[in-house]
Amino acid sequence: MKTTVPIDPTGKDQATWTNVIRDLAVGRTLRAAPLANSPNAAHWLADFTRGNLLKRIDKLHDQLDLPANPFADLEHLLERYVREIPLRAFDIGTTDAARFARWLWRHFELTPHQRDALRVVRCRCAVEALARHQRLVYLRFHERHQWNLSAGIGWDLAVREGMKLMVNPVRIWSTFETRWLLDEDADVVARPVRRRTGEPTSPLSLPRGRYGVVFYAIAGEIGSVELAGEVRPVLNVLSGPPLRSVAEWTDRLAVSGNGLAAAPIEPADFAELIQVGVACGLFAFA
């Protein structure tokens, strides 16, 4: 029969029990075993905490879903993490995965590939958190986007009907150091937005050797697409109030010195950007 030890309601043992609970959260049982009135306490405490740590590691694996896994010693790192950092109250899988990514970033010398992989993890977790906090606006955009797809709403119809342009409100930007996760065969980030020439757009406003990626929530999933650096300020402008029609945005962005983009954007290039964005779930017509 298991024996429980009552906690002193006066609170004089609070510090002791706080330390015991923290120890158990990371699999340390030496301080807890003597407090249980049972000769088998050390054994069953060890089994209990080990089982909890293994469950936590399994959840971290599911949440991390590291692209191509650039960490050869990932299992060792996860074991060390769960034995050093206790799981907080009300933590969910994504918050633990994000904390693991930050822990790696702060305590280890990482390669550019490893840093890019952790950027993916942190952005995915951030998008999920943003979607939870902005649930209503996310659902409103998702509803419009699904209508676009089911009704076959395209650029020509949107222009002809004077439809307004919506930008996915649940999005996070990141900047990668390498193209390791951006190549077309990597299947992690969608292929770059392309101009009429068929060549990928160049990230003109980013430092040399840096690549811009936006992560966003759509249809219960996390999407991502590589965009040219000069698109970022335009995207921010498009998402601001008030909502404007696609025709109005096309005219304004095509004018030199429009104050919205670094350079005029040709109507055909803007139309292609929006159509690719609608297909990916980054834009919707309303």
Sequence and secondary structure as in RCSB ss.txt:
>XXXX:A:sequence
MKTTVPIDPTGKDQATWTNVIRDLAVGRTLRAAPLANSPNAAHWLADFTRGNLLKRIDKLHDQLDLPANPFADLE
HLLERYVREIPLRAFDIGTTDAARFARWLWRHFELTPHQRDALRVVRCRCAVEALARHQRLVYLRFHERHQWNLS
AGIGWDLAVREGMKLMVNPVRIWSTFETRWLLDEDADVVARPVRRRTGEPTSPLSLPRGRYGVVFYAIAGEIGSV
ELAGEVRPVLNVLSGPPLRSVAEWTDRLAVSGNGLAAAPIEPADFAELIQVGVACGLFAFA
>XXXX:A:secstr
        TTSTTHHHHHHHHHHHHTT  TTTGGGSS TTHHHHHHHHHHHHHHHHHHHHHHHH  TT   TTHH
HHHHHHHHHS   TT  HHHHHHHHHHHHHHHS   HHHHHHHHHHHHHHHHHHHHHHTHHHHHHHHHHHHHHHH
HT  HHHHHHTT BEEE SSEEEEEES STTTSTTT SSB   B TTS B   TTS TT EEEEEEEETTEEEEE
E  TTHHHHHHHHHSSS  BHHHHHHHHTSTT SSSSS   HHHHHHHHHHHHHHTSEEE 
